[in-house]
Amino acid sequence: MIRNLPVSQKILLGFAAIIIMGCFLLMLPLASRDHTSCSFVNALFTATSAVCVTGLVVRDTWTSWSGFGQAVILFLIQAGGMGIMLAVSGVMILTGRRIGLRDRSMVQDSISAPDSGGIIRLARLILTVILSTELIGAILLYPVFSRDHGALKGAWFSVFHSVSAMCNAGFDLMGEHGAYSSLAYYAANPAVNLIIAGLIIWGGLGFLTWKDIFSHGRKLGRYSLQSRLILEVTVILIIVPAVLFFFLEFSSGTVTERVLASFFCAVTPRTAGFATVDMNQLSEAGQMLVILLMLIGGAPGSTAGGMKVTTLGVVFLSVRAVLHREKDTNYLNRRISEETIRNALCICMMYLALFLFAGMAVSRIEHLPLRTCLFESASAIGTVGLSLGITPSLSVFSKLILAGLMYMGRVGALTLVYALIPQLQCGNARRIPERITVG
């Protein structure tokens, strides 16, 4: 029966199944440091945050969860970062099982591939790149963490943070330096900042962009239009916010400390959730900039969430076309299809609506400032994990709202709509056009 379901529904059920499994594992007394059973809501929230690679937490990962609980969280992060269908396909590849047409179609949708040709070869490449990058990240982090935490503990910290950064999850084990402190202890450490930021950026570029990078290297002219757009928008969204943070937010400390803080603060909202500075220390304008970056997220078919950099790119290209009075929306001498533009506008509006309504609902329920609640809702739907510190103290209903946002943000707004309303189709007949004045 499940095999006959549409791919979008299989993706939803796959994420839901592993969340429920993770929830019950985290409810075991073995998963908590004090050997008491975690409440269902807190376990569900943590499992959802891990599978949806968000990083919002209601319990500090180091001080609240045992080694077993941390291992469960790391497994959920890995599965969620790869994508459920890609992770299942990876198991099938490793065990030598034959992958049929339906499974290929699921992998194609899971990684946002344009077609199913060579999809298994691409899946092998993606799995190899993910695991090897995480290993390299752990090796690079080990000298710092082993120095500060000892050999065995340093090795665990290195693996955990490398996987969490690569999967854009934002979970950390730095609770012994202060609960919910994230990477503040390493704010002035160039190695940790650059390695973690590098893993975040690489994970957020997207699987198909990796393919272009490995296939064509520096020959940008041979990259796909999507990869070119992803790289261009990503660079802009790192440099511009970093400059703004440097001059407007971080005015104290050495130049090196300011550069590191500005760079990391520009990278982590898309969509990792690690923090080297307390988000409460930012001005209202700085927090608003972080909110915008969290909503944008990374690239499609990546370990990142958000409405995606391609969505932002297409919307801005459409705006440019209108301002220049151009008939078509073009990029690099290619015309962007009307379907792509409509999808981008739809996704943008859905994310903004969900972000605003959820923030207002949490603000009304908890009687908290609207800006603070909007920050948490943006972090949830963008699957980021940055917080102003209110998430652990929220009521059950507000936690469920944020958990729902994390789930929708990870599976994708359009995937969710198509899965829940598969029969919703538009007719192909074209109606008589009518002009409506706007603006």
C-alpha positions as CSV (number, residue, x, y, z in Angstrom):
1,M,0.0,0.0,0.0
2,I,2.8,2.4,0.9
3,R,4.7,1.6,-2.3
4,N,1.7,2.9,-4.3
5,L,1.6,6.3,-2.5
6,P,2.9,9.5,-4.3
7,V,6.5,10.3,-3.7
8,S,5.6,13.5,-1.8
9,Q,3.6,11.4,0.7
10,K,6.4,8.9,1.1
11,I,8.8,11.7,1.9
12,L,6.4,13.1,4.5
13,L,5.8,9.6,6.1
14,G,9.5,8.9,6.0
15,F,10.3,12.0,8.0
16,A,7.4,11.4,10.4
17,A,8.3,7.8,11.0
18,I,11.9,8.5,12.0
19,I,10.8,11.4,14.2
20,I,8.4,9.2,16.1
21,M,11.1,6.5,16.4
22,G,13.6,9.1,17.7
23,C,10.9,10.4,20.1
24,F,10.4,7.1,21.8
25,L,14.1,6.4,22.0
26,L,14.7,9.8,23.7
27,M,11.9,9.0,26.1
28,L,13.8,6.0,27.5
29,P,15.4,6.7,30.9
30,L,18.7,5.5,29.3
31,A,18.7,8.6,27.1
32,S,18.7,11.1,29.9
33,R,21.7,11.9,32.2
34,D,19.5,11.7,35.3
35,H,18.0,8.4,34.1
36,T,14.4,9.7,34.2
37,S,12.0,9.5,31.4
38,C,11.8,12.7,29.2
39,S,8.3,14.0,28.6
40,F,6.7,13.1,25.3
41,V,6.5,16.7,24.1
42,N,10.1,17.5,24.9
43,A,11.3,14.2,23.3
44,L,9.1,14.9,20.2
45,F,10.4,18.5,20.0
46,T,14.0,17.3,20.2
47,A,13.5,14.5,17.7
48,T,11.8,16.8,15.3
49,S,14.6,19.4,15.7
50,A,17.2,16.8,15.0
51,V,15.6,15.1,12.0
52,C,14.7,18.5,10.5
53,V,18.3,19.6,11.2
54,T,17.1,22.7,13.1
55,G,18.9,22.9,16.4
56,L,16.2,24.5,18.5
57,V,16.3,22.7,21.9
58,V,14.2,22.6,25.0
59,R,16.9,20.7,26.9
60,D,20.7,21.4,26.7
61,T,22.2,18.6,24.7
62,W,25.2,18.1,26.9
63,T,23.8,18.5,30.4
64,S,20.5,16.8,29.8
65,W,21.1,13.9,27.5
66,S,23.3,10.9,28.2
67,G,25.9,9.4,25.7
68,F,23.1,7.2,24.4
69,G,20.7,10.2,24.0
70,Q,23.4,12.2,22.2
71,A,24.1,9.2,19.9
72,V,20.4,9.0,19.1
73,I,20.3,12.8,18.3
74,L,23.4,12.4,16.1
75,F,21.8,9.5,14.2
76,L,18.6,11.6,13.6
77,I,20.7,14.6,12.4
78,Q,22.6,12.4,9.9
79,A,19.4,10.8,8.6
80,G,17.6,14.2,8.4
81,G,20.6,15.9,6.8
82,M,20.9,13.3,4.1
83,G,17.2,13.2,3.5
84,I,15.2,10.1,4.5
85,M,15.0,8.7,1.0
86,L,18.7,9.2,0.2
87,A,19.6,7.6,3.6
88,V,17.4,4.6,2.8
89,S,18.9,4.4,-0.7
90,G,22.4,4.5,0.9
91,V,21.5,1.4,3.0
92,M,20.2,-0.4,-0.1
93,I,23.4,0.5,-2.0
94,L,25.7,-0.7,0.9
95,T,23.7,-4.0,1.2
96,G,23.7,-4.6,-2.5
97,R,20.0,-4.5,-2.9
98,R,18.5,-3.7,-6.3
99,I,17.0,-0.2,-6.6
100,G,13.9,-0.2,-8.8
101,L,12.3,2.7,-10.7
102,R,10.1,3.8,-7.8
103,D,13.1,4.0,-5.5
104,R,15.0,6.0,-8.1
105,S,12.1,8.4,-8.4
106,M,12.1,8.8,-4.6
107,V,15.8,9.6,-4.6
108,Q,15.3,12.0,-7.4
109,D,12.7,14.0,-5.5
110,S,14.6,13.7,-2.3
111,I,17.7,15.5,-3.8
112,S,15.8,17.8,-6.1
113,A,17.4,16.2,-9.2
114,P,16.0,17.4,-12.6
115,D,15.8,13.8,-13.9
116,S,16.4,10.2,-12.9
117,G,19.2,9.5,-15.4
118,G,22.3,8.4,-13.5
119,I,20.5,9.0,-10.2
120,I,22.1,6.0,-8.4
121,R,25.6,7.1,-9.4
122,L,24.8,10.6,-8.2
123,A,23.4,9.2,-4.9
124,R,26.7,7.3,-4.4
125,L,28.7,10.5,-5.0
126,I,26.5,12.4,-2.5
127,L,26.8,9.8,0.2
128,T,30.6,9.6,-0.3
129,V,31.0,13.4,-0.2
130,I,28.8,13.8,2.9
131,L,30.6,11.1,4.9
132,S,34.1,12.0,3.8
133,T,33.5,15.7,4.5
134,E,32.3,14.9,8.0
135,L,35.4,12.8,8.6
136,I,37.7,15.5,7.4
137,G,35.8,18.1,9.5
138,A,36.2,15.8,12.6
139,I,39.9,15.4,12.0
140,L,40.4,19.1,11.6
141,L,38.4,19.9,14.8
142,Y,40.1,17.1,16.9
143,P,43.3,19.0,17.8
144,V,41.3,21.8,19.4
145,F,38.7,19.7,21.1
146,S,41.2,17.0,22.3
147,R,43.3,19.8,23.9
148,D,40.3,21.2,25.8
149,H,38.4,18.0,26.5
150,G,40.8,15.1,26.4
151,A,41.4,12.4,23.8
152,L,38.2,10.3,23.9
153,K,35.8,13.1,24.7
154,G,37.5,15.4,22.2
155,A,37.0,12.7,19.5
156,W,33.3,12.5,20.3
157,F,33.0,16.3,20.3
158,S,34.8,16.4,16.9
159,V,32.5,13.9,15.2
160,F,29.3,15.3,16.7
161,H,30.0,18.9,15.8
162,S,31.3,18.0,12.3
163,V,28.2,16.0,11.5
164,S,26.0,18.7,13.0
165,A,27.7,21.5,11.0
166,M,27.8,19.5,7.7
167,C,24.1,18.7,8.1
168,N,23.3,22.3,9.1
169,A,21.8,21.2,12.3
170,G,23.3,23.4,15.0
171,F,23.2,21.0,17.9
172,D,26.2,21.3,20.2
173,L,27.8,19.7,23.2
174,M,29.2,22.9,24.8
175,G,26.9,22.8,27.8
176,E,29.7,22.4,30.3
177,H,30.8,26.0,29.3
178,G,27.3,27.2,30.1
179,A,23.9,25.7,29.2
180,Y,22.7,26.8,25.7
181,S,25.9,28.6,25.1
182,S,26.6,27.0,21.7
183,L,30.1,27.9,20.4
184,A,30.5,31.1,22.5
185,Y,33.5,29.6,24.2
186,Y,35.3,29.4,20.9
187,A,34.3,32.9,19.6
188,A,37.9,34.0,19.3
189,N,39.2,30.7,17.9
190,P,39.9,31.0,14.2
191,A,40.2,27.2,13.6
192,V,36.8,26.3,15.1
193,N,35.1,29.3,13.4
194,L,36.4,28.7,10.0
195,I,36.0,24.9,10.0
196,I,32.4,25.0,11.3
197,A,31.5,27.8,8.9
198,G,33.1,25.9,6.0
199,L,31.1,22.8,6.8
200,I,27.9,24.9,7.0
201,I,28.5,26.6,3.6
202,W,29.5,23.3,1.9
203,G,26.5,21.5,3.2
204,G,24.2,24.3,2.2
205,L,25.4,24.5,-1.4
206,G,23.3,21.5,-2.5
207,F,24.1,18.1,-3.9
208,L,23.8,19.1,-7.6
209,T,26.1,22.0,-7.0
210,W,28.7,19.5,-5.6
211,K,28.3,17.5,-8.8
212,D,29.1,20.6,-10.9
213,I,32.1,21.5,-8.7
214,F,33.6,18.0,-9.0
215,S,32.8,17.7,-12.7
216,H,33.9,21.1,-13.9
217,G,36.1,22.7,-11.2
218,R,36.8,26.3,-12.0
219,K,35.1,26.2,-15.4
220,L,32.0,28.1,-14.3
221,G,30.7,28.4,-17.8
222,R,30.0,24.7,-17.8
223,Y,28.0,24.8,-14.6
224,S,24.2,24.5,-14.7
225,L,22.2,27.7,-14.5
226,Q,21.0,26.6,-11.0
227,S,24.5,26.1,-9.7
228,R,25.6,29.5,-11.0
229,L,22.7,31.2,-9.3
230,I,23.2,29.3,-6.0
231,L,26.9,30.2,-5.9
232,E,26.3,33.9,-6.8
233,V,23.5,34.4,-4.3
234,T,25.4,32.5,-1.6
235,V,28.5,34.7,-1.9
236,I,26.3,37.9,-1.8
237,L,24.4,36.6,1.3
238,I,27.7,36.0,3.1
239,I,29.7,39.1,2.2
240,V,26.9,41.8,2.5
241,P,25.6,40.7,5.9
242,A,29.2,40.1,7.2
243,V,30.1,43.7,6.3
244,L,26.9,45.0,7.9
245,F,27.6,43.1,11.1
246,F,31.2,44.2,11.2
247,F,30.4,47.9,11.1
248,L,27.0,48.0,12.8
249,E,27.0,45.3,15.5
250,F,30.6,44.3,16.5
251,S,32.4,47.5,17.4
252,S,34.4,46.2,20.3
253,G,37.3,43.7,20.5
254,T,40.2,43.2,18.2
255,V,39.8,43.3,14.4
256,T,40.3,39.6,14.2
257,E,37.6,38.9,16.8
258,R,35.2,41.3,14.9
259,V,35.9,39.7,11.6
260,L,35.3,36.2,13.0
261,A,32.1,37.2,14.7
262,S,30.8,39.0,11.7
263,F,31.6,36.2,9.3
264,F,30.2,33.5,11.5
265,C,27.1,35.5,12.2
266,A,26.5,35.9,8.4
267,V,27.0,32.2,7.7
268,T,25.2,30.4,10.6
269,P,21.7,31.8,10.0
270,R,21.6,29.8,6.7
271,T,20.7,27.4,8.3
272,A,23.0,25.9,11.0
273,G,22.1,27.5,14.3
274,F,25.5,27.6,15.9
275,A,26.3,30.9,17.6
276,T,29.5,32.4,18.8
277,V,27.7,35.5,20.2
278,D,24.5,35.8,22.2
279,M,21.7,36.8,19.8
280,N,20.2,39.0,22.5
281,Q,23.3,41.2,22.3
282,L,22.4,42.2,18.7
283,S,20.4,45.3,18.1
284,E,16.9,45.1,16.8
285,A,18.2,45.8,13.3
286,G,20.8,43.1,13.7
287,Q,18.2,40.6,14.9
288,M,15.9,41.5,11.9
289,L,18.8,40.8,9.5
290,V,19.3,37.4,11.1
291,I,15.6,36.7,10.7
292,L,15.8,37.5,7.0
293,L,18.8,35.2,6.6
294,M,17.1,32.4,8.5
295,L,14.0,32.6,6.2
296,I,16.2,32.4,3.1
297,G,18.2,29.4,4.1
298,G,20.4,27.4,1.7
299,A,20.2,25.7,-1.7
300,P,17.6,23.2,-2.8
301,G,18.6,19.6,-2.5
302,S,21.0,20.4,0.3
303,T,21.3,19.8,4.0
304,A,19.9,23.3,4.6
305,G,16.3,24.5,5.0
306,G,14.6,27.8,4.4
307,M,12.8,29.1,1.3
308,K,16.1,28.5,-0.5
309,V,18.6,30.9,-2.2
310,T,17.2,30.0,-5.7
311,T,13.8,31.2,-4.6
312,L,15.2,34.6,-3.5
313,G,17.3,34.8,-6.7
314,V,14.3,34.2,-9.0
315,V,12.2,36.7,-7.1
316,F,14.9,39.4,-7.4
317,L,15.4,38.6,-11.1
318,S,11.7,39.0,-11.6
319,V,11.7,42.3,-9.8
320,R,14.7,43.4,-12.0
321,A,12.8,42.4,-15.1
322,V,9.8,44.5,-14.1
323,L,12.0,47.6,-13.2
324,H,13.8,47.3,-16.6
325,R,10.5,46.8,-18.4
326,E,11.6,43.5,-19.8
327,K,9.1,41.0,-21.1
328,D,10.9,38.0,-19.8
329,T,12.9,37.2,-16.6
330,N,16.4,36.4,-17.8
331,Y,19.6,35.2,-16.1
332,L,22.9,34.6,-18.0
333,N,21.2,34.9,-21.4
334,R,18.6,32.3,-20.4
335,R,14.9,32.8,-19.8
336,I,13.5,31.7,-16.5
337,S,10.2,29.8,-17.1
338,E,6.9,31.2,-15.9
339,E,6.3,28.0,-13.8
340,T,9.6,28.6,-11.9
341,I,8.6,32.2,-11.2
342,R,5.2,31.2,-10.0
343,N,6.6,28.5,-7.7
344,A,9.2,31.0,-6.3
345,L,6.5,33.5,-5.5
346,C,4.2,30.9,-4.0
347,I,7.0,29.5,-1.8
348,C,8.0,33.0,-0.7
349,M,4.5,33.9,0.3
350,M,3.9,30.6,2.1
351,Y,7.0,30.9,4.2
352,L,6.3,34.5,5.1
353,A,2.7,33.7,6.0
354,L,3.6,30.7,8.2
355,F,6.4,32.7,9.8
356,L,4.2,35.7,10.6
357,F,1.1,33.7,11.8
358,A,3.2,31.4,14.0
359,G,5.1,34.2,15.5
360,M,1.9,36.1,16.3
361,A,0.3,33.0,17.7
362,V,3.2,32.2,20.1
363,S,3.4,35.9,21.1
364,R,-0.3,35.9,22.0
365,I,-0.2,32.5,23.8
366,E,3.0,33.3,25.8
367,H,2.5,37.1,26.3
368,L,6.0,37.7,24.9
369,P,7.2,40.5,22.7
370,L,6.3,39.9,19.0
371,R,9.9,40.4,17.7
372,T,11.2,37.7,20.1
373,C,8.5,35.2,19.0
374,L,9.1,36.1,15.3
375,F,12.8,35.3,15.8
376,E,11.9,31.8,17.1
377,S,9.3,31.1,14.4
378,A,11.8,32.2,11.6
379,S,14.4,29.9,13.2
380,A,11.9,27.0,13.2
381,I,10.6,27.3,9.7
382,G,14.0,28.0,8.3
383,T,15.3,24.9,10.2
384,V,18.1,27.1,11.7
385,G,18.2,26.7,15.5
386,L,19.2,30.2,16.6
387,S,17.2,31.4,19.6
388,L,16.7,34.4,21.9
389,G,16.4,31.9,24.8
390,I,12.6,31.5,25.1
391,T,12.2,28.0,23.5
392,P,12.9,25.9,26.7
393,S,10.2,27.9,28.7
394,L,7.4,27.8,26.1
395,S,4.1,26.1,26.8
396,V,3.2,22.7,25.2
397,F,1.1,24.3,22.5
398,S,3.8,26.8,21.5
399,K,6.4,24.0,21.3
400,L,4.0,22.0,19.1
401,I,3.6,25.1,16.8
402,L,7.4,25.4,16.5
403,A,7.8,21.6,15.9
404,G,5.2,21.9,13.1
405,L,7.1,24.7,11.6
406,M,10.4,22.7,11.7
407,Y,8.7,19.8,10.0
408,M,7.2,21.9,7.2
409,G,10.4,23.8,6.8
410,R,12.4,20.5,6.3
411,V,10.0,18.7,3.9
412,G,9.2,21.8,1.9
413,A,6.1,23.9,1.7
414,L,5.1,22.7,-1.8
415,T,5.9,19.1,-1.0
416,L,3.6,19.3,2.0
417,V,0.7,20.8,-0.1
418,Y,1.1,18.3,-2.9
419,A,1.3,15.4,-0.4
420,L,-1.8,16.5,1.6
421,I,-3.9,17.5,-1.5
422,P,-2.6,15.3,-4.3
423,Q,-5.7,15.7,-6.4
424,L,-5.4,19.5,-6.5
425,Q,-4.6,20.2,-10.1
426,C,-5.2,23.1,-12.4
427,G,-6.8,22.8,-15.8
428,N,-4.7,23.4,-18.8
429,A,-7.2,25.6,-20.6
430,R,-6.2,29.3,-20.8
431,R,-8.9,31.8,-19.9
432,I,-9.5,35.2,-21.4
433,P,-6.9,37.6,-20.0
434,E,-8.0,40.7,-18.0
435,R,-5.8,43.5,-16.9
436,I,-5.7,44.4,-13.2
437,T,-3.9,47.5,-12.0
438,V,-1.4,46.8,-9.2
439,G,1.0,49.1,-7.4
